[in-house]
Each structure stands twice: as C-alpha cells, then as structure tokens.
Amino acid sequence: MVGSQITLSRDLLYKLYWEEGLSLKEIARLLGRHYPVVYRAMKRFGIPRRNLSEALKNYYRRHEPKLKTKFYEVDCEELAYLIGAFLGDGSAYSYVNSRGRKDYRVEFYCGIDRDFAEVIASYMKRMFSGSVLIKYSKKKKYVVYMASKELYDFFTNKDKMLEYANKYPKSFIRGFFDAEGSTGLYKRKRGDYSYGIFIYNNDVELLRLIHEKLLTMGIRSHLYRDKRGHYFLTIYDKASIKRFATLVGSSIERKRKKLEELVTFLEKR
C-alpha cells in the first residue's frame, strides 16, 4: 500500500493525533500500518495521549451536529417551543478548549424533569443530525446540550428567536412555562385557598411579551415584582386558568398534573 511507505515520524504522528484529532486506529488505517505499530511509535516518541475530557471534546468537535435544514428555513412549532425553553432557562456560550481552539455549546436546563429533557432532545433530533446529549448533573438535575457554532449563532440572536415567539405563541409560552413556570394551590391558615399559575424570569420585557400573547388568547395575567426585585407573571382568575391549561398546557407530566388538579379544584368551587 502507498501509506506503508510513509515514515512514522514524531511530527507526523503529533500532527495527525493532536492537530487533526484522528484516533490511533484512524492513523493506522490512513498510513497503512497495524494499530500496535502506531501505538508503540506514539510511546517511543513520547507523544501524550488524550485524557477522557480531551477525548470527549475532540469527539464533539469532529462530530458537531449539522442542521438538517437551515434555521431560517425551519418553520415549525417545535422550534418555537425550544426557543421558549431556552429563553426560560438555557445558555449559549463559547470557550477555548485545552488545545487552544474555540468551541461552542448550547444548553437547556431541565431541572428534575427527565421527560422535559427528553422532549427537548427529541425536538432537536428532528432538526439536527449529530449528537444531542442528556446529562444528569451532580446537582441531580438534567441538562440537554450540543456543540455547534451554528446553533450558538442562532440562540444568541434574540431578535430572530422572537420572530418564532410571535408566530407560534402557544408553543413558545409552553416551552417557557415548562422551563420557568409553576402552579400553586395552597390552603391558608384561615381556611381559604390561594392559587394561581406563575411564570418567573428576570427579563421583564420577555414577561411583557408573554403577557401580551396571553391576552390574544383570552388569558389575563398580571406582572409583579417581589421584594428582592424578581419579576413574575400570575394568572389567578378561574376562566384564564382553564384557558391556559387547555390552550398552552405543559409537556412535563408533573406540571401537567398540577394544572389538572387546579382546574378540577376550581370546577368544584
């Protein structure tokens, strides 16, 4: 084979392994050598191997998810849901890896709800080819993440994302509620009940947008600021709570049951 005529030099092996990110098996295949020959040459030249963290980063860099279609060509409610979930509790960031290269990552924080993470991952897989991963963190919370500059560019373009929020408000608000919403039903000491639907976020402009979109659905909400300066929307009238549960709802079983319990409680009053 032609590859067998290439001399195994330190510079060549270092370039293929560290700069191009090839595995030892791939290097052996490329050069027409047996794997043990390449392995021994790496040891002989004192070329260090990637540790687990470096190996994972190298894998994600080489297998970066590719869009099955461009974001500006995607026109679906699933993307609006992802945008809502991301703006509710997600992040997009770049960092310099151990080899001095810039990597990009988009993450969705799903709390304790595995089904929330699975919904996000399934929607991502419909639009992307590549690895969309679910991680269970040390804090016992789920994170969905993927490495992609194209995704990073989109999820850092708030104006573009809000176009989908305006076009598909129900899906957008459902994603936002799944990330940052809750349902409350509490019995007070004096015997009466306190209840409502709550949506939290420190971006007051986003909450105002959601407030406006809810109004177009016949759902009344109220914007408040607590003593610590945190903003939240509250829905507490009976008709609006029912409409929210019917028109918006939740993709998370735990939150969906809470909505159903609140609606059942109000129907009996």
N, C-alpha and C positions, 0 to 999 in steps of 0.2 A: 504494500500500500504506500501511497505517496507520503502519508502522515508519518510512517515509520522512519523516514529519512530525516525528520526534524530532530535536532539535538535538544535534549531536555536540559535547558539552562535555567539558572535561578531567575533571571529576568523574565523569561518566557512564562514560567510557571507562576511567578508572582503576578504578572500582568493578567493571565487568564483567570487566576483564582480570586485575587483581590480587586483588580480594576474592572474586569468584565463580569465577575460574580459567578463563574462557572463552578460546578461541583467537580470533585475528583473523577467521578465516573464520566462526566461530560468531557473533561480534559482528556482522559484516556481514550474515549471514543473519537474525539477530534484529532488527536495525534497518532491514532492507530497503535496505541500501546495497551498493555494489560493494566488493570487497576493497581495491582500490587507494585508494579514498576513505578507508576506515578506516585503512589503513596510513599514508597521508600525514597524517591527523589525529593519529595517535599521535606521529609525528615532530614535527609542528608544536607540539604541547603539551609536548613533551619528556618523554613517558612512557617510561620504560625498558622494554626487552623482557626476558623471562626468559632466563637463560643455560641451557646444556644441563642442568646439575644441577637447577636450579629447575624446568625443564620436565618432567624425569623425575619429580620429587617431586609436581608438580601432577598429572601423569597418573596416578600410583599412588593419589593421594588421591581423585581423581574416579572411578577405576575399581577401587576397593577390592573384593577378592574377596568375594562373598556366599555364605554357606553354602547349598548345595542343600537341606540339612536341618539342623536344629539339632544341635549336638554331643551333647546329651543324648538325642537320638532316634537317633543313629548307633550301630549295634551290629554291628561287623564287625572281623575280624582285621587288616584293612589299617590301621585306626586304631590298634590295639594295636601294630603294627609301627612306625608313625610315632612313637608315644609312646616306645617303646624307643629309637629312633634319636635322638629329641630329648633324652631324659634322658641318653643316652650322650654326645652331643656336639652340642648345639643351644643356642640362646638366644632369648629373647623380651625385647624392650626397647622403651621409648618415648623419644622425643626431641622437642625443639622445633625446627621447621624454620625456614628463613630468613624466613618471613612471620609467625613468632610463633605458629604453630599446632602442636598436639601430634600427632605421628604415631606409629604403632605398627608394629613389624616382628617377624616370626618367621623364624629362620634355622636351617638344618640344614647342618652342616659335614661334607662328604663326602670330604675328603682327595683322593687322586689317582684315585679310582674314579668314572669317568663313569657306569658302569652303576648304581652306588649312587644317584647324584644323579637318574638317570632313573627309578628305581623310586620314590623319594620323590615326585618331581614327578608321576608317573602316578597314584599313590595320592591325592595332593592334588587332582588334577583330577577324580577320580571323585566327590569330596565337595564341591568348590567350583566356582563359576563366577567367572571373572576370571583375572587374570594370576598364574601361578606360574612364576617365572623361575629359570633356572640360570645362575650366573655363574662364570667361570673367573678366579680371582683372580690378582694379581701374584705370589703365592707358589706359583703353579701347582697350586692346589687348587680343588675345586669347592664351590660354595655354592648351596643351594636356598633361595629366600626369597620371601616375600609380605608385603604390607602389609595388615593387618586388625586392628581393635581386638577383634573377636570371637575371632579366633584367639589374639591376645595374652592375652585374659582366660582362655581355656581352657588354654593352655600355661604359664600361671603359677599354675594350680590343681593342685598336685601330688597332693592327695588324690583329686581327680576322675580324674586320669590313672591313678593306681594301681588304680582300680576296673577299668579295662580290662586292666591288667597281671595282675591276679588272675583275670580272666575268660578271657583268652586268653594264657596264659603262654608258649606256644611262639612265637607271633608276636612278643610283647613281647621275649623274650630274643633272637630272631633279629635284630630291629632294633637292640637294644643291642649284640649281638656285632658286627654289621656296622659300628657306629659306634666301638666301643671294644674289640674283640676281635682276637685273632691266634692263629695256630697255629705251633708251633715244632717243628722236628726237626733236631737238631744232633749231629754226631759229635765226641765228646770226644777229647782227645789220647791218652788211654789206650785208645782203641779202641771203647768202648761208646757208647751213644746217650742223649741227653737229649731228651725230647719232652713235648708237652702242649698243651692248649688254655688260653688265658689271656684273662681279661676284666678290664679295668682301669677304675677310677673312684675318685675321692676321696670319694664319698658312700658310706660304709661300710654305711649302712642299706639302700641300694639293692642293694649286693652281697649282703647277708644275705638280702634278699628273693629275689634270683635264686638264691642257694644253696638256699633252701627250695623254690622252684618246681622246680629241677632234681631235688631229691630225690624229689618226687612223680612224676617221670618215670623214676625208677630211675637217675639220673645223680649220681654222687658228685663233689663239688667241695670244695676246701679254700681257706679265706680266709687270706691272708698280708699282711704289712706289710713293705715293704722298708726299707733303712737311711735313705732320705730321707723316710719317713713316708707313702709312697703305698701304697694298698691294691689288691689284685688277687685274683681267683679263679683257681684252677688245677684243671684236670681232667687227670689223668695215668694213670688205670688203663684198661686196654685195653677192657673192656666199656663203661665210661662214655663213652669217646671215640667208640666206634662208635654208641652210642645218641644221643649229641649230634649226630653227623653225620647220622643218619637222622631223628631227631625234630625237631631245631632247624635245623641247616644254616645256609646263608648265601645271600643274594640277590646277592652280589658274586662274579663269576666268579673273580677272583684268590684270594679266601678259600675259595671252594668247591673249587677245585683243590688248595689246600693241605690241606684236610680230607681229600679223597680220597686224596692222596699219603700222608698219615699213616695212614689206615685201611689202605691197601694194604701199607704197611711193617709194620704191626702184625700183619696176617694172615699175613705170611711168617715171622714170628718163632716 
